[in-house]
Amino acid sequence: MLTVTKYLLALVIVLCISDSKAEDLQVGNATGSVLAYLENVKLSGIPFTTRTKNVFFSSEKNQIIKAITARDLDKSEGKATVTAGGVGSTFVNIKIKSDRGDGINYQVQIFV
């Protein structure tokens, strides 16, 4: 009975995780670092069109980026990717792209 319960619990957890459509971007380790940049990126959806937004960050004091997060607040099928720079650099370019017909609602955090 106990193994069946464990199996069912594991199955429920897997289904809950796989049901989440969001693709959050998480690169590096923010432990012990300082939040240097925060931006909420929001664009409305347009039917039959993908929306794209580029986020640019460059450290004014030439500090090295230790972590980057871009969280999909709407849990959509959008995607955020680092297109230049990133962890270990002093700058980063992040491209956020929506699914066709959807908008964008991301929170971007950069830690140095």
C-alpha positions as CSV (number, residue, x, y, z in Angstrom):
1,M,0.0,0.0,0.0
2,L,2.8,2.4,0.9
3,T,4.6,1.9,-2.5
4,V,1.4,2.5,-4.4
5,T,0.9,5.7,-2.5
6,K,4.5,6.8,-3.2
7,Y,4.0,5.9,-6.9
8,L,0.8,8.0,-7.1
9,L,2.4,10.9,-5.4
10,A,5.3,10.8,-7.7
11,L,3.0,10.6,-10.7
12,V,1.0,13.6,-9.5
13,I,4.2,15.7,-9.0
14,V,5.4,14.8,-12.5
15,L,2.0,15.7,-14.1
16,C,2.0,19.0,-12.3
17,I,5.5,19.9,-13.4
18,S,4.8,18.8,-17.0
19,D,1.6,20.8,-17.1
20,S,3.5,24.0,-16.6
21,K,4.2,25.6,-20.0
22,A,6.4,28.4,-18.9
23,E,10.0,28.5,-20.0
24,D,11.8,30.6,-17.4
25,L,15.4,31.5,-18.1
26,Q,17.7,30.9,-15.2
27,V,21.5,31.1,-15.7
28,G,24.2,31.3,-13.1
29,N,24.0,31.5,-9.3
30,A,22.6,34.5,-7.5
31,T,23.8,33.5,-4.1
32,G,25.8,36.2,-2.5
33,S,25.3,38.6,-5.4
34,V,23.6,41.9,-5.8
35,L,20.5,42.7,-7.9
36,A,21.9,45.2,-10.5
37,Y,18.9,45.4,-12.9
38,L,15.2,44.7,-12.8
39,E,12.7,45.2,-15.6
40,N,9.1,44.1,-16.1
41,V,8.7,43.5,-19.8
42,K,5.0,43.5,-21.0
43,L,3.6,43.6,-24.5
44,S,0.0,42.9,-25.5
45,G,-0.7,40.1,-27.8
46,I,-1.6,40.6,-31.5
47,P,-3.6,38.0,-33.3
48,F,-1.5,35.7,-35.6
49,T,1.7,37.6,-34.7
50,T,4.6,36.8,-32.4
51,R,5.9,39.6,-30.2
52,T,9.6,40.1,-29.6
53,K,11.4,42.3,-27.1
54,N,15.1,42.7,-26.6
55,V,16.5,43.6,-23.2
56,F,20.0,45.1,-23.0
57,F,22.1,45.5,-19.9
58,S,25.6,46.8,-19.5
59,S,27.3,47.2,-16.2
60,E,28.4,50.8,-15.6
61,K,31.2,49.8,-13.2
62,N,32.3,46.8,-15.3
63,Q,31.0,44.3,-12.8
64,I,30.8,40.7,-13.9
65,I,27.3,39.3,-14.3
66,K,26.8,36.3,-11.9
67,A,23.2,35.3,-12.6
68,I,20.3,36.1,-15.0
69,T,16.6,35.2,-14.5
70,A,13.7,35.9,-16.8
71,R,10.5,34.7,-15.3
72,D,7.4,34.2,-17.5
73,L,4.7,35.7,-15.2
74,D,1.8,34.5,-17.4
75,K,3.2,30.9,-17.7
76,S,2.8,31.2,-21.5
77,E,4.6,29.3,-24.2
78,G,7.0,32.2,-24.7
79,K,10.8,31.9,-24.5
80,A,13.7,34.0,-23.3
81,T,17.2,33.4,-24.6
82,V,20.6,35.1,-24.0
83,T,21.8,36.3,-27.5
84,A,25.0,38.0,-26.4
85,G,27.2,38.3,-23.3
86,G,25.7,36.8,-20.2
87,V,27.2,35.2,-17.1
88,G,30.9,36.0,-16.8
89,S,30.5,39.1,-19.0
90,T,29.9,42.8,-18.1
91,F,26.9,42.9,-20.5
92,V,24.0,40.8,-21.7
93,N,21.3,40.9,-24.4
94,I,18.2,38.9,-23.8
95,K,15.6,38.1,-26.5
96,I,12.1,37.5,-25.3
97,K,9.7,36.0,-27.9
98,S,6.0,35.2,-27.5
99,D,4.0,32.4,-29.0
100,R,1.8,33.3,-32.0
101,G,-1.1,35.5,-30.8
102,D,0.1,35.8,-27.2
103,G,1.7,38.7,-25.4
104,I,4.8,39.0,-23.3
105,N,4.8,39.4,-19.5
106,Y,8.3,38.7,-18.1
107,Q,10.3,39.9,-15.1
108,V,14.0,40.1,-16.0
109,Q,16.6,40.2,-13.1
110,I,20.4,40.5,-13.5
111,F,22.7,39.9,-10.6
112,V,26.4,41.1,-10.3
